[in-house]
Amino acid sequence: MVKFTNEETQSLPAVMRALAPEMERIGWERPLGQLSRGDMQQLIVTTINAFRAEMSKITLEDEIPF
């Protein structure tokens, strides 16, 4: 199992919020094996973009201004 940093763990709620509309569009009841390639790629892109954005936000909040 992958061990997340505190910042990565803090970013997970934002990722879940970003994924919810995509899952709503796809259908929550659909098994992953039935997703089209485009749907799967969209889930991956949404996840990565949300994760990066939230990690950037967290990093900026943690910086010490000089």
mmCIF file of the N, C-alpha and C atoms, coordinates in Angstrom:
data_MODEL
# 
_entry.id   MODEL 
# 
loop_
_atom_site.group_PDB 
_atom_site.id 
_atom_site.type_symbol 
_atom_site.label_atom_id 
_atom_site.label_alt_id 
_atom_site.label_comp_id 
_atom_site.label_asym_id 
_atom_site.label_entity_id 
_atom_site.label_seq_id 
_atom_site.pdbx_PDB_ins_code 
_atom_site.Cartn_x 
_atom_site.Cartn_y 
_atom_site.Cartn_z 
_atom_site.occupancy 
_atom_site.B_iso_or_equiv 
_atom_site.pdbx_formal_charge 
_atom_site.auth_seq_id 
_atom_site.auth_comp_id 
_atom_site.auth_asym_id 
_atom_site.auth_atom_id 
_atom_site.pdbx_PDB_model_num 
ATOM 1   N N  . MET A 1 1  ? 0.833   -1.172 0.000   1.00 0.00 ? 1  MET A N  1 
ATOM 2   C CA . MET A 1 1  ? 0.000   0.000  0.000   1.00 0.00 ? 1  MET A CA 1 
ATOM 3   C C  . MET A 1 1  ? 0.882   1.241  0.000   1.00 0.00 ? 1  MET A C  1 
ATOM 4   N N  . VAL A 1 2  ? 0.466   2.231  -0.756  1.00 0.00 ? 2  VAL A N  1 
ATOM 5   C CA . VAL A 1 2  ? 1.200   3.481  -0.858  1.00 0.00 ? 2  VAL A CA 1 
ATOM 6   C C  . VAL A 1 2  ? 0.960   4.312  0.396   1.00 0.00 ? 2  VAL A C  1 
ATOM 7   N N  . LYS A 1 3  ? 2.027   4.872  0.924   1.00 0.00 ? 3  LYS A N  1 
ATOM 8   C CA . LYS A 1 3  ? 1.908   5.737  2.095   1.00 0.00 ? 3  LYS A CA 1 
ATOM 9   C C  . LYS A 1 3  ? 1.876   7.186  1.621   1.00 0.00 ? 3  LYS A C  1 
ATOM 10  N N  . PHE A 1 4  ? 0.802   7.896  1.952   1.00 0.00 ? 4  PHE A N  1 
ATOM 11  C CA . PHE A 1 4  ? 0.626   9.284  1.540   1.00 0.00 ? 4  PHE A CA 1 
ATOM 12  C C  . PHE A 1 4  ? 1.252   10.220 2.560   1.00 0.00 ? 4  PHE A C  1 
ATOM 13  N N  . THR A 1 5  ? 1.721   11.364 2.059   1.00 0.00 ? 5  THR A N  1 
ATOM 14  C CA . THR A 1 5  ? 2.164   12.419 2.961   1.00 0.00 ? 5  THR A CA 1 
ATOM 15  C C  . THR A 1 5  ? 0.916   13.085 3.541   1.00 0.00 ? 5  THR A C  1 
ATOM 16  N N  . ASN A 1 6  ? 1.110   13.921 4.571   1.00 0.00 ? 6  ASN A N  1 
ATOM 17  C CA . ASN A 1 6  ? -0.029  14.655 5.148   1.00 0.00 ? 6  ASN A CA 1 
ATOM 18  C C  . ASN A 1 6  ? -0.707  15.524 4.094   1.00 0.00 ? 6  ASN A C  1 
ATOM 19  N N  . GLU A 1 7  ? 0.105   16.190 3.257   1.00 0.00 ? 7  GLU A N  1 
ATOM 20  C CA . GLU A 1 7  ? -0.438  17.063 2.221   1.00 0.00 ? 7  GLU A CA 1 
ATOM 21  C C  . GLU A 1 7  ? -1.252  16.270 1.198   1.00 0.00 ? 7  GLU A C  1 
ATOM 22  N N  . GLU A 1 8  ? -0.754  15.116 0.813   1.00 0.00 ? 8  GLU A N  1 
ATOM 23  C CA . GLU A 1 8  ? -1.479  14.276 -0.143  1.00 0.00 ? 8  GLU A CA 1 
ATOM 24  C C  . GLU A 1 8  ? -2.813  13.820 0.442   1.00 0.00 ? 8  GLU A C  1 
ATOM 25  N N  . THR A 1 9  ? -2.801  13.449 1.705   1.00 0.00 ? 9  THR A N  1 
ATOM 26  C CA . THR A 1 9  ? -4.031  13.040 2.376   1.00 0.00 ? 9  THR A CA 1 
ATOM 27  C C  . THR A 1 9  ? -5.015  14.206 2.442   1.00 0.00 ? 9  THR A C  1 
ATOM 28  N N  . GLN A 1 10 ? -4.505  15.396 2.702   1.00 0.00 ? 10 GLN A N  1 
ATOM 29  C CA . GLN A 1 10 ? -5.363  16.582 2.752   1.00 0.00 ? 10 GLN A CA 1 
ATOM 30  C C  . GLN A 1 10 ? -5.993  16.890 1.399   1.00 0.00 ? 10 GLN A C  1 
ATOM 31  N N  . SER A 1 11 ? -5.341  16.492 0.317   1.00 0.00 ? 11 SER A N  1 
ATOM 32  C CA . SER A 1 11 ? -5.851  16.793 -1.021  1.00 0.00 ? 11 SER A CA 1 
ATOM 33  C C  . SER A 1 11 ? -6.970  15.845 -1.465  1.00 0.00 ? 11 SER A C  1 
ATOM 34  N N  . LEU A 1 12 ? -7.127  14.723 -0.812  1.00 0.00 ? 12 LEU A N  1 
ATOM 35  C CA . LEU A 1 12 ? -8.099  13.720 -1.256  1.00 0.00 ? 12 LEU A CA 1 
ATOM 36  C C  . LEU A 1 12 ? -9.547  14.214 -1.297  1.00 0.00 ? 12 LEU A C  1 
ATOM 37  N N  . PRO A 1 13 ? -10.027 14.975 -0.315  1.00 0.00 ? 13 PRO A N  1 
ATOM 38  C CA . PRO A 1 13 ? -11.408 15.467 -0.429  1.00 0.00 ? 13 PRO A CA 1 
ATOM 39  C C  . PRO A 1 13 ? -11.652 16.310 -1.682  1.00 0.00 ? 13 PRO A C  1 
ATOM 40  N N  . ALA A 1 14 ? -10.679 17.137 -2.060  1.00 0.00 ? 14 ALA A N  1 
ATOM 41  C CA . ALA A 1 14 ? -10.826 17.950 -3.269  1.00 0.00 ? 14 ALA A CA 1 
ATOM 42  C C  . ALA A 1 14 ? -10.879 17.066 -4.516  1.00 0.00 ? 14 ALA A C  1 
ATOM 43  N N  . VAL A 1 15 ? -10.084 16.016 -4.519  1.00 0.00 ? 15 VAL A N  1 
ATOM 44  C CA . VAL A 1 15 ? -10.110 15.075 -5.648  1.00 0.00 ? 15 VAL A CA 1 
ATOM 45  C C  . VAL A 1 15 ? -11.470 14.393 -5.724  1.00 0.00 ? 15 VAL A C  1 
ATOM 46  N N  . MET A 1 16 ? -12.000 13.972 -4.600  1.00 0.00 ? 16 MET A N  1 
ATOM 47  C CA . MET A 1 16 ? -13.313 13.318 -4.598  1.00 0.00 ? 16 MET A CA 1 
ATOM 48  C C  . MET A 1 16 ? -14.409 14.268 -5.071  1.00 0.00 ? 16 MET A C  1 
ATOM 49  N N  . ARG A 1 17 ? -14.316 15.542 -4.655  1.00 0.00 ? 17 ARG A N  1 
ATOM 50  C CA . ARG A 1 17 ? -15.307 16.532 -5.111  1.00 0.00 ? 17 ARG A CA 1 
ATOM 51  C C  . ARG A 1 17 ? -15.225 16.719 -6.623  1.00 0.00 ? 17 ARG A C  1 
ATOM 52  N N  . ALA A 1 18 ? -14.013 16.701 -7.171  1.00 0.00 ? 18 ALA A N  1 
ATOM 53  C CA . ALA A 1 18 ? -13.838 16.860 -8.620  1.00 0.00 ? 18 ALA A CA 1 
ATOM 54  C C  . ALA A 1 18 ? -14.342 15.638 -9.383  1.00 0.00 ? 18 ALA A C  1 
ATOM 55  N N  . LEU A 1 19 ? -14.191 14.461 -8.797  1.00 0.00 ? 19 LEU A N  1 
ATOM 56  C CA . LEU A 1 19 ? -14.612 13.225 -9.468  1.00 0.00 ? 19 LEU A CA 1 
ATOM 57  C C  . LEU A 1 19 ? -16.118 13.012 -9.434  1.00 0.00 ? 19 LEU A C  1 
ATOM 58  N N  . ALA A 1 20 ? -16.782 13.563 -8.444  1.00 0.00 ? 20 ALA A N  1 
ATOM 59  C CA . ALA A 1 20 ? -18.221 13.324 -8.286  1.00 0.00 ? 20 ALA A CA 1 
ATOM 60  C C  . ALA A 1 20 ? -19.038 13.684 -9.531  1.00 0.00 ? 20 ALA A C  1 
ATOM 61  N N  . PRO A 1 21 ? -18.836 14.859 -10.148 1.00 0.00 ? 21 PRO A N  1 
ATOM 62  C CA . PRO A 1 21 ? -19.620 15.157 -11.346 1.00 0.00 ? 21 PRO A CA 1 
ATOM 63  C C  . PRO A 1 21 ? -19.343 14.196 -12.508 1.00 0.00 ? 21 PRO A C  1 
ATOM 64  N N  . GLU A 1 22 ? -18.103 13.761 -12.624 1.00 0.00 ? 22 GLU A N  1 
ATOM 65  C CA . GLU A 1 22 ? -17.769 12.788 -13.677 1.00 0.00 ? 22 GLU A CA 1 
ATOM 66  C C  . GLU A 1 22 ? -18.458 11.449 -13.422 1.00 0.00 ? 22 GLU A C  1 
ATOM 67  N N  . MET A 1 23 ? -18.450 11.025 -12.167 1.00 0.00 ? 23 MET A N  1 
ATOM 68  C CA . MET A 1 23 ? -19.121 9.768  -11.827 1.00 0.00 ? 23 MET A CA 1 
ATOM 69  C C  . MET A 1 23 ? -20.626 9.896  -12.021 1.00 0.00 ? 23 MET A C  1 
ATOM 70  N N  . GLU A 1 24 ? -21.163 11.063 -11.739 1.00 0.00 ? 24 GLU A N  1 
ATOM 71  C CA . GLU A 1 24 ? -22.588 11.319 -11.953 1.00 0.00 ? 24 GLU A CA 1 
ATOM 72  C C  . GLU A 1 24 ? -22.917 11.183 -13.441 1.00 0.00 ? 24 GLU A C  1 
ATOM 73  N N  . ARG A 1 25 ? -22.047 11.749 -14.280 1.00 0.00 ? 25 ARG A N  1 
ATOM 74  C CA . ARG A 1 25 ? -22.238 11.685 -15.729 1.00 0.00 ? 25 ARG A CA 1 
ATOM 75  C C  . ARG A 1 25 ? -22.152 10.244 -16.241 1.00 0.00 ? 25 ARG A C  1 
ATOM 76  N N  . ILE A 1 26 ? -21.154 9.517  -15.746 1.00 0.00 ? 26 ILE A N  1 
ATOM 77  C CA . ILE A 1 26 ? -20.927 8.138  -16.190 1.00 0.00 ? 26 ILE A CA 1 
ATOM 78  C C  . ILE A 1 26 ? -21.994 7.200  -15.640 1.00 0.00 ? 26 ILE A C  1 
ATOM 79  N N  . GLY A 1 27 ? -22.340 7.410  -14.385 1.00 0.00 ? 27 GLY A N  1 
ATOM 80  C CA . GLY A 1 27 ? -23.281 6.532  -13.695 1.00 0.00 ? 27 GLY A CA 1 
ATOM 81  C C  . GLY A 1 27 ? -22.556 5.759  -12.608 1.00 0.00 ? 27 GLY A C  1 
ATOM 82  N N  . TRP A 1 28 ? -22.964 6.011  -11.379 1.00 0.00 ? 28 TRP A N  1 
ATOM 83  C CA . TRP A 1 28 ? -22.302 5.402  -10.224 1.00 0.00 ? 28 TRP A CA 1 
ATOM 84  C C  . TRP A 1 28 ? -22.387 3.884  -10.235 1.00 0.00 ? 28 TRP A C  1 
ATOM 85  N N  . GLU A 1 29 ? -23.415 3.344  -10.832 1.00 0.00 ? 29 GLU A N  1 
ATOM 86  C CA . GLU A 1 29 ? -23.632 1.897  -10.783 1.00 0.00 ? 29 GLU A CA 1 
ATOM 87  C C  . GLU A 1 29 ? -22.820 1.129  -11.828 1.00 0.00 ? 29 GLU A C  1 
ATOM 88  N N  . ARG A 1 30 ? -22.218 1.830  -12.781 1.00 0.00 ? 30 ARG A N  1 
ATOM 89  C CA . ARG A 1 30 ? -21.457 1.147  -13.835 1.00 0.00 ? 30 ARG A CA 1 
ATOM 90  C C  . ARG A 1 30 ? -20.134 0.605  -13.312 1.00 0.00 ? 30 ARG A C  1 
ATOM 91  N N  . PRO A 1 31 ? -19.853 -0.673 -13.547 1.00 0.00 ? 31 PRO A N  1 
ATOM 92  C CA . PRO A 1 31 ? -18.555 -1.229 -13.163 1.00 0.00 ? 31 PRO A CA 1 
ATOM 93  C C  . PRO A 1 31 ? -17.432 -0.591 -13.993 1.00 0.00 ? 31 PRO A C  1 
ATOM 94  N N  . LEU A 1 32 ? -16.263 -0.456 -13.408 1.00 0.00 ? 32 LEU A N  1 
ATOM 95  C CA . LEU A 1 32 ? -15.138 0.145  -14.125 1.00 0.00 ? 32 LEU A CA 1 
ATOM 96  C C  . LEU A 1 32 ? -14.820 -0.600 -15.419 1.00 0.00 ? 32 LEU A C  1 
ATOM 97  N N  . GLY A 1 33 ? -15.002 -1.897 -15.430 1.00 0.00 ? 33 GLY A N  1 
ATOM 98  C CA . GLY A 1 33 ? -14.730 -2.695 -16.618 1.00 0.00 ? 33 GLY A CA 1 
ATOM 99  C C  . GLY A 1 33 ? -15.637 -2.362 -17.789 1.00 0.00 ? 33 GLY A C  1 
ATOM 100 N N  . GLN A 1 34 ? -16.733 -1.674 -17.530 1.00 0.00 ? 34 GLN A N  1 
ATOM 101 C CA . GLN A 1 34 ? -17.666 -1.306 -18.595 1.00 0.00 ? 34 GLN A CA 1 
ATOM 102 C C  . GLN A 1 34 ? -17.480 0.130  -19.083 1.00 0.00 ? 34 GLN A C  1 
ATOM 103 N N  . LEU A 1 35 ? -16.533 0.829  -18.521 1.00 0.00 ? 35 LEU A N  1 
ATOM 104 C CA . LEU A 1 35 ? -16.302 2.207  -18.951 1.00 0.00 ? 35 LEU A CA 1 
ATOM 105 C C  . LEU A 1 35 ? -15.594 2.229  -20.297 1.00 0.00 ? 35 LEU A C  1 
ATOM 106 N N  . SER A 1 36 ? -15.932 3.234  -21.087 1.00 0.00 ? 36 SER A N  1 
ATOM 107 C CA . SER A 1 36 ? -15.233 3.412  -22.355 1.00 0.00 ? 36 SER A CA 1 
ATOM 108 C C  . SER A 1 36 ? -13.828 3.941  -22.070 1.00 0.00 ? 36 SER A C  1 
ATOM 109 N N  . ARG A 1 37 ? -12.989 3.846  -23.072 1.00 0.00 ? 37 ARG A N  1 
ATOM 110 C CA . ARG A 1 37 ? -11.632 4.370  -22.930 1.00 0.00 ? 37 ARG A CA 1 
ATOM 111 C C  . ARG A 1 37 ? -11.678 5.874  -22.624 1.00 0.00 ? 37 ARG A C  1 
ATOM 112 N N  . GLY A 1 38 ? -12.564 6.591  -23.300 1.00 0.00 ? 38 GLY A N  1 
ATOM 113 C CA . GLY A 1 38 ? -12.698 8.029  -23.078 1.00 0.00 ? 38 GLY A CA 1 
ATOM 114 C C  . GLY A 1 38 ? -13.142 8.359  -21.666 1.00 0.00 ? 38 GLY A C  1 
ATOM 115 N N  . ASP A 1 39 ? -14.100 7.590  -21.139 1.00 0.00 ? 39 ASP A N  1 
ATOM 116 C CA . ASP A 1 39 ? -14.556 7.809  -19.764 1.00 0.00 ? 39 ASP A CA 1 
ATOM 117 C C  . ASP A 1 39 ? -13.437 7.552  -18.770 1.00 0.00 ? 39 ASP A C  1 
ATOM 118 N N  . MET A 1 40 ? -12.690 6.488  -18.983 1.00 0.00 ? 40 MET A N  1 
ATOM 119 C CA . MET A 1 40 ? -11.590 6.158  -18.075 1.00 0.00 ? 40 MET A CA 1 
ATOM 120 C C  . MET A 1 40 ? -10.509 7.235  -18.136 1.00 0.00 ? 40 MET A C  1 
ATOM 121 N N  . GLN A 1 41 ? -10.193 7.689  -19.339 1.00 0.00 ? 41 GLN A N  1 
ATOM 122 C CA . GLN A 1 41 ? -9.194  8.748  -19.470 1.00 0.00 ? 41 GLN A CA 1 
ATOM 123 C C  . GLN A 1 41 ? -9.670  10.031 -18.790 1.00 0.00 ? 41 GLN A C  1 
ATOM 124 N N  . GLN A 1 42 ? -10.953 10.347 -18.924 1.00 0.00 ? 42 GLN A N  1 
ATOM 125 C CA . GLN A 1 42 ? -11.484 11.553 -18.284 1.00 0.00 ? 42 GLN A CA 1 
ATOM 126 C C  . GLN A 1 42 ? -11.397 11.459 -16.767 1.00 0.00 ? 42 GLN A C  1 
ATOM 127 N N  . LEU A 1 43 ? -11.658 10.285 -16.210 1.00 0.00 ? 43 LEU A N  1 
ATOM 128 C CA . LEU A 1 43 ? -11.523 10.098 -14.760 1.00 0.00 ? 43 LEU A CA 1 
ATOM 129 C C  . LEU A 1 43 ? -10.078 10.299 -14.317 1.00 0.00 ? 43 LEU A C  1 
ATOM 130 N N  . ILE A 1 44 ? -9.154  9.763  -15.087 1.00 0.00 ? 44 ILE A N  1 
ATOM 131 C CA . ILE A 1 44 ? -7.733  9.893  -14.743 1.00 0.00 ? 44 ILE A CA 1 
ATOM 132 C C  . ILE A 1 44 ? -7.286  11.349 -14.836 1.00 0.00 ? 44 ILE A C  1 
ATOM 133 N N  . VAL A 1 45 ? -7.650  12.028 -15.917 1.00 0.00 ? 45 VAL A N  1 
ATOM 134 C CA . VAL A 1 45 ? -7.268  13.429 -16.098 1.00 0.00 ? 45 VAL A CA 1 
ATOM 135 C C  . VAL A 1 45 ? -7.878  14.295 -14.997 1.00 0.00 ? 45 VAL A C  1 
ATOM 136 N N  . THR A 1 46 ? -9.141  14.068 -14.687 1.00 0.00 ? 46 THR A N  1 
ATOM 137 C CA . THR A 1 46 ? -9.804  14.824 -13.628 1.00 0.00 ? 46 THR A CA 1 
ATOM 138 C C  . THR A 1 46 ? -9.107  14.610 -12.292 1.00 0.00 ? 46 THR A C  1 
ATOM 139 N N  . THR A 1 47 ? -8.754  13.375 -11.998 1.00 0.00 ? 47 THR A N  1 
ATOM 140 C CA . THR A 1 47 ? -8.068  13.048 -10.750 1.00 0.00 ? 47 THR A CA 1 
ATOM 141 C C  . THR A 1 47 ? -6.717  13.752 -10.656 1.00 0.00 ? 47 THR A C  1 
ATOM 142 N N  . ILE A 1 48 ? -5.925  13.638 -11.707 1.00 0.00 ? 48 ILE A N  1 
ATOM 143 C CA . ILE A 1 48 ? -4.589  14.235 -11.696 1.00 0.00 ? 48 ILE A CA 1 
ATOM 144 C C  . ILE A 1 48 ? -4.669  15.752 -11.606 1.00 0.00 ? 48 ILE A C  1 
ATOM 145 N N  . ASN A 1 49 ? -5.545  16.362 -12.394 1.00 0.00 ? 49 ASN A N  1 
ATOM 146 C CA . ASN A 1 49 ? -5.670  17.822 -12.357 1.00 0.00 ? 49 ASN A CA 1 
ATOM 147 C C  . ASN A 1 49 ? -6.124  18.322 -10.996 1.00 0.00 ? 49 ASN A C  1 
ATOM 148 N N  . ALA A 1 50 ? -7.103  17.652 -10.407 1.00 0.00 ? 50 ALA A N  1 
ATOM 149 C CA . ALA A 1 50 ? -7.589  18.061 -9.084  1.00 0.00 ? 50 ALA A CA 1 
ATOM 150 C C  . ALA A 1 50 ? -6.509  17.876 -8.028  1.00 0.00 ? 50 ALA A C  1 
ATOM 151 N N  . PHE A 1 51 ? -5.782  16.784 -8.104  1.00 0.00 ? 51 PHE A N  1 
ATOM 152 C CA . PHE A 1 51 ? -4.712  16.511 -7.145  1.00 0.00 ? 51 PHE A CA 1 
ATOM 153 C C  . PHE A 1 51 ? -3.623  17.575 -7.252  1.00 0.00 ? 51 PHE A C  1 
ATOM 154 N N  . ARG A 1 52 ? -3.194  17.862 -8.474  1.00 0.00 ? 52 ARG A N  1 
ATOM 155 C CA . ARG A 1 52 ? -2.148  18.870 -8.668  1.00 0.00 ? 52 ARG A CA 1 
ATOM 156 C C  . ARG A 1 52 ? -2.598  20.239 -8.168  1.00 0.00 ? 52 ARG A C  1 
ATOM 157 N N  . ALA A 1 53 ? -3.824  20.621 -8.511  1.00 0.00 ? 53 ALA A N  1 
ATOM 158 C CA . ALA A 1 53 ? -4.334  21.928 -8.094  1.00 0.00 ? 53 ALA A CA 1 
ATOM 159 C C  . ALA A 1 53 ? -4.391  22.035 -6.578  1.00 0.00 ? 53 ALA A C  1 
ATOM 160 N N  . GLU A 1 54 ? -4.875  20.995 -5.935  1.00 0.00 ? 54 GLU A N  1 
ATOM 161 C CA . GLU A 1 54 ? -4.984  21.037 -4.471  1.00 0.00 ? 54 GLU A CA 1 
ATOM 162 C C  . GLU A 1 54 ? -3.612  21.012 -3.810  1.00 0.00 ? 54 GLU A C  1 
ATOM 163 N N  . MET A 1 55 ? -2.688  20.228 -4.350  1.00 0.00 ? 55 MET A N  1 
ATOM 164 C CA . MET A 1 55 ? -1.335  20.195 -3.795  1.00 0.00 ? 55 MET A CA 1 
ATOM 165 C C  . MET A 1 55 ? -0.667  21.557 -3.941  1.00 0.00 ? 55 MET A C  1 
ATOM 166 N N  . SER A 1 56 ? -0.893  22.238 -5.055  1.00 0.00 ? 56 SER A N  1 
ATOM 167 C CA . SER A 1 56 ? -0.352  23.584 -5.251  1.00 0.00 ? 56 SER A CA 1 
ATOM 168 C C  . SER A 1 56 ? -0.917  24.540 -4.221  1.00 0.00 ? 56 SER A C  1 
ATOM 169 N N  . LYS A 1 57 ? -2.219  24.454 -4.019  1.00 0.00 ? 57 LYS A N  1 
ATOM 170 C CA . LYS A 1 57 ? -2.890  25.315 -3.040  1.00 0.00 ? 57 LYS A CA 1 
ATOM 171 C C  . LYS A 1 57 ? -2.332  25.065 -1.640  1.00 0.00 ? 57 LYS A C  1 
ATOM 172 N N  . ILE A 1 58 ? -2.187  23.814 -1.265  1.00 0.00 ? 58 ILE A N  1 
ATOM 173 C CA . ILE A 1 58 ? -1.654  23.465 0.055   1.00 0.00 ? 58 ILE A CA 1 
ATOM 174 C C  . ILE A 1 58 ? -0.227  23.963 0.198   1.00 0.00 ? 58 ILE A C  1 
ATOM 175 N N  . THR A 1 59 ? 0.578   23.797 -0.841  1.00 0.00 ? 59 THR A N  1 
ATOM 176 C CA . THR A 1 59 ? 1.969   24.239 -0.800  1.00 0.00 ? 59 THR A CA 1 
ATOM 177 C C  . THR A 1 59 ? 2.059   25.743 -0.619  1.00 0.00 ? 59 THR A C  1 
ATOM 178 N N  . LEU A 1 60 ? 1.218   26.488 -1.350  1.00 0.00 ? 60 LEU A N  1 
ATOM 179 C CA . LEU A 1 60 ? 1.218   27.948 -1.216  1.00 0.00 ? 60 LEU A CA 1 
ATOM 180 C C  . LEU A 1 60 ? 0.809   28.386 0.184   1.00 0.00 ? 60 LEU A C  1 
ATOM 181 N N  . GLU A 1 61 ? -0.130  27.682 0.785   1.00 0.00 ? 61 GLU A N  1 
ATOM 182 C CA . GLU A 1 61 ? -0.580  28.013 2.142   1.00 0.00 ? 61 GLU A CA 1 
ATOM 183 C C  . GLU A 1 61 ? 0.512   27.736 3.172   1.00 0.00 ? 61 GLU A C  1 
ATOM 184 N N  . ASP A 1 62 ? 1.363   26.740 2.893   1.00 0.00 ? 62 ASP A N  1 
ATOM 185 C CA . ASP A 1 62 ? 2.412   26.363 3.833   1.00 0.00 ? 62 ASP A CA 1 
ATOM 186 C C  . ASP A 1 62 ? 3.681   27.169 3.709   1.00 0.00 ? 62 ASP A C  1 
ATOM 187 N N  . GLU A 1 63 ? 3.837   27.945 2.626   1.00 0.00 ? 63 GLU A N  1 
ATOM 188 C CA . GLU A 1 63 ? 5.051   28.730 2.434   1.00 0.00 ? 63 GLU A CA 1 
ATOM 189 C C  . GLU A 1 63 ? 5.132   29.860 3.452   1.00 0.00 ? 63 GLU A C  1 
ATOM 190 N N  . ILE A 1 64 ? 6.333   30.144 3.857   1.00 0.00 ? 64 ILE A N  1 
ATOM 191 C CA . ILE A 1 64 ? 6.576   31.221 4.812   1.00 0.00 ? 64 ILE A CA 1 
ATOM 192 C C  . ILE A 1 64 ? 6.894   32.488 4.006   1.00 0.00 ? 64 ILE A C  1 
ATOM 193 N N  . PRO A 1 65 ? 6.074   33.521 4.142   1.00 0.00 ? 65 PRO A N  1 
ATOM 194 C CA . PRO A 1 65 ? 6.337   34.746 3.389   1.00 0.00 ? 65 PRO A CA 1 
ATOM 195 C C  . PRO A 1 65 ? 7.517   35.532 3.975   1.00 0.00 ? 65 PRO A C  1 
ATOM 196 N N  . PHE A 1 66 ? 8.373   36.005 3.094   1.00 0.00 ? 66 PHE A N  1 
ATOM 197 C CA . PHE A 1 66 ? 9.529   36.806 3.534   1.00 0.00 ? 66 PHE A CA 1 
ATOM 198 C C  . PHE A 1 66 ? 9.519   38.129 2.835   1.00 0.00 ? 66 PHE A C  1 
# 
